[in-house]
Amino acid sequence: MQERKPSHSASANKGPMRMRRRGGPPKRKVCRFCADKIEIDYKNLSLLRNFITERGKILSGRVTGTCAKHQRGVNSAVKRARMLAFLPFTAV
């Protein structure tokens, strides 16, 4: 019988390396609104643009590090800004 070789090399299997702290779990993200006592406002477009992608999707709290309470506020502020045509629904 013929021996089977792996279809991929070991070096090709390495994806983008994530920076991890040695000796423990990755560093926990801190909610920007809790830390800096920032108010969420649908008129503050420079702040809201940090929480949507180029295509117009709202980023999750896991990605941004926002706590659940403030993530709900961000979602409603982005949706309100879209309805008032401050932010686009999609990228053109």
Buried (B, 14 or more C-beta within 10 A) or exposed (E): EEEEEEEEEEEEEEEEEEEEEEEEEEEEEEBBBEEEEEEBEBEBEEBBEEBBEEEBEBBEBEEBBBBEEBBEBBBEBBBBBBEEEBBEEEEE
